[in-house]
């Protein structure tokens, strides 16, 4: 009788273990995987001008343009779709049109360049902006537009922007 009792307990235990193993096959998202943050997520949004500096690339002399030519009115929106992919951009304000005022935008690389080179924003696939500061703990975006003649830089404009709230 004792042998039969152990056998029933063993059978019951095996049955319970079998049921538990079948039920435990369902996977749950424990939050371990998170998609990497792209630079699009950091750059997308509305930005207003803090400052703009013009640099003579041949002499490296600089001039603050922030309070002249109505640059203080400059704003730019980098729009994203629901999956954080770039779509369009729009410039507002009455500052001189150094950049196209609307169109499409993208980054040359959605992530930080592994070789340490600066990221580039491409406006309408033909205007390159070199990113000099990416938003992180500070909500500041900075990029530089460089004008060239025969491949030689002669003047650049550095835009320092803050996220618009």
N, C-alpha and C positions, 0 to 999 in steps of 0.2 A: 504494500500500500504506500509506503514511503517512497518507493521508486516511482510509482505512478504519480504521486503528488509533485515530486521534483520535475518529472517530465511535463506535467501540466503548467507548472510555473515557468519552466524553460520555454515551452511553446508560447505561452502568453507573452513572455518577455520578448521573444523573437518577433511575434506579431506586432507588438507595440513599437519596437525598433524599426520594423519594416514600414509601418505607417508613418512614423516620424521622419524616416529618411526620404520617403516620397514627398511628404509635405514640405520638407526643407529644401527642395530643389529650386523653388522659386527664388530668383535673385531680386534683391532690393538695391536701390540706389542709395549708397551710404554717403555720397557726397565726396568721395575720394577723387573722382575725375572732374576737373573743371577745364573747359576750353581755355586756351591761352588768350590773354588780353591782347588785342591788336592795337596798333597805333591809331587805327581809325576810331576806336572807342575813346581814345584820349583826345583826339583832334576834332572829332565831330561836335558840332554845336555852334553857338553864336559867340562871337568874339568882338570886343571893342578895343580901340587903340589906347595904349598907355603912352607909347612914344614911338617916334620914327626918326631914324638917324641916317643921313646921307654920308657915304664915305667915298672920297676920291681914291680909287684903287691904285693910282699911280704914285700919289704922295702920302697916302693913308690919313690925310686930314679929314676930320669929320665935322658935320654941321647938324644940329638938332633942328628938325623941321616940324616938331610936334605942334607948335603954336602958330605956324604960318601956313598960308594957302588953305586954311580950313581942314587940315589933316585931322584935327581933334574929332571931327565928325565921322571918321572912317570906322566902318564895321564890316565884318565878314561872317557869313554863315556857311559852314561846311555841313551839308545835309547828308544823312545816312538813311538807308532803308531799314526795315524791321529786323534784318539780320546783321546790322552794323556794317553794311557794305556802302561805299561812297556813291553818291548820286550826283547832286548838283551843288553849286556854290552861288552865292549872291553877295555882292558888295553894296553897302548902303553908305549914305553920306555924300557930301559934296567936295571931297578931297580930289586933287588931280588924279586922273585915271592912269596910274602907272601900271595897273593890272587890268585884265578884262573884267568887266563888271558882272558877268554871269556866265554860266556854262557848266561843264562837268569837271570833276576833280577826282584824283586818285593818288595813291602813294606809289612810288617806284617799288616799294617793298612794304607789305602790311606789318611786318615785325621789325624789330631793331636789327640793323645790318650787322651780321656776325663779324665782318672785317673791320668794324669800328668807323666806317665812313658815315657821313651825315645822311640822314633820310631826306628824300625829296618829295615835295608835293608837286604834282603835275596838273596845271590848269589847262583845260581844253587840249590836252595832249601836246602842247607846244610851249608853255611857259613853266620853267623850272623855278621852284622856290626851295632854297636849302634851309632845312629846319635846324635852328641853332639852340632851341630849348623846347623840350616836350613837356606838356603838362604832367605833373606827378603830384607830389605833396603840395606844390604851389600850382594854382590854376593859371599858369602863364604859358602862352605859346609864343615862340619867337621864330621868325623866318626871315631869310634874306633873299632879295631879288637882285641879281647881278646883271648889269648891262655890259655887253661885249661888242667889240668891233674887230672883225677878222680873227675871232677867237681870243682876243686879248681883253681882259676885264678893264673897264675904265671908271665905272661908278656902280655903287651898290646902295640899296635901301634896306635897312634892318627894321622890321616891324615888331614891336613888342606889344602883345595883346593879352587881355584878361578875359576870362569867361564871363559872358553877360548873364546876370542873374535875373 
